[in-house]
């Protein structure tokens, strides 16, 4: 982070007091947009309205308690270089500690409760995989990874990951840890995989989960609620149970003229003037979730008419190609859905005590355990107490998911998609080697399950242009937010991307005189690149001459061309010129002095 540019307070944009902002979608992207409008662009909070289809804000970052137990559909894997997220959290006051910020709370908590696992992968019904630290791979896989990383996104257009690897690659320790942590499947986008491998080069102890950040409470109470309270205190308007489905645009599809919505069974039209702004969340990975419990299967919602903010995106895409191609992401539900589960264990500490004993990590500090033998590709973690501010002393909660729910279980001979919460818990106990306490665990556990049809839809194979830009070409008062937006260099499926789209949209539409925060450029840091080379070649300590590849003279031209291709695709570093005209560093002269040049 460049403190000189980040901490600068830009001047108030001209006419900002007379402009209004309409934010569609009350997830983290919409809330962040409102915060940046207020704090960076100096827009009066009373001029900002957030419209949300659901009765509560937060989108996918949910966390609540029902009649019998807690509900939390998903987990966020946070890390220190999510610059936009932490920039936002540094603005928001803590709800518990006067004079502190949300960022302060997160840092303090992780200093006291750092994540470090030594039981990342479990095999043989309760054994730690003794080989999972070994990331050494055959040279053909290293070569294929270099091929993906060094290719352009145009070259990788619409390609799948498994077009570059054989089946055995997807059994390697690296892939086990990588895909189970981030929900990648073999048929997902090579472009998105490339971005992940570049963006997170710095994670050199990947299998220990070191460097990953968690929050004191669930992310709704730890991040969403403080932001919402801050926005309310400033005077932002919130409209819930308000379902936007389309926008009226001018003849060039550049300027929003009206917002079309449904509320309380009535059609609603909100006029939008040319000077006012509209920010649209173009989809949610938790849209159309269906829930189950101990005795009920979470069904799959395949409705193509009511798809929340996806409906807005689909309708806009019909008007103009610059709004992208949502069908590339939304038309294959059986390839994009998965089930998560959230057990609430009440009055039976033995279950979590055994997991702590098995893993060596106290609750909350061990992160995800992945069961390598699981046909469902199941992972699970146990949370610290209290994970909810109002959690009772005798209540314990955890979270897990299965990526391949279409497969029949190892113990429960059914597809995960067809299982009740009790059946999923039984399969989990089988892989933990704890079937002996099954009856007691089931008796004391409320299992909330969630089927999310679009959980990994953002990973489907694509090309540039399939997602709209934050501000599409020609648009004057329209911007897109969230996970289905084209952001240079950054990855989807992160809170950071949602927050970044809010920052970029505000700065671009209002011409805020401040640079957008740079995506962490770790992939150009030779230290991280060297560590990756050594790990994938099984090298510890210093590299010696005998470890270098032995090249014959006839191989040198190909190696030279590959090196040139890699080097020439490294973009220039940020320029140091501090003026407003950013073209100056690319010119040899702009002053045209009259004095002659010496010969």
Buried (B, 14 or more C-beta within 10 A) or exposed (E): EEEEBBEEEBEBBEEBEEBBBBBBBBBBBBBBBBBBBBBBBBBBBEBBBBBBBBEBBBBBBBBBBEEEBBBBBBBBBBBBBBBBBBBBBBBBBBBEEEEBBBBBBBBBBBEEBBBBBBBBBBBEBBEBBEEBBBBBBEEEBBEBBBBBBBBEBEEBBBBBBBBBBEEEBBEBBBBBBBBBBBBBBBBBBBBBBBBBBBBBBBBBEBBBBBBBBBBBBBBBBBBBBBBBEBBEEBEBBBBBEBBBBBBBBEEEBBBBBBBBBBBEEEEBEBEBEEEBBBBBBBBBBBBBBBBBBBEBBBEBBEEEEBBBBBBBBBBBBEEBEBBBBBEBBBEBBEBBBBBBBBBBBBEBEEBBEBBBEBBEBEBBBBBBBBBBBBBBBBBBBBBBBBBBBEBEEEBBBBBBBBBBBBBEBBBBEBBBBBBBBBBBBBBBBBBBBBBEBBEBBBEBBBBBBBBBBBBBBBBBBBBEBBBBBBBBEEBBBBBBBBBBBBBEEBBBBBBBBBBBBBBBBBBBBBEBEBBBBBBBBBBEEEEBBEBBEBBBBEBEEEEEEEEEEEEEEEEEEEEEEBEEEEEEEEEEEEEEEEEEEEEEEEEEEEEEEEEEEEE
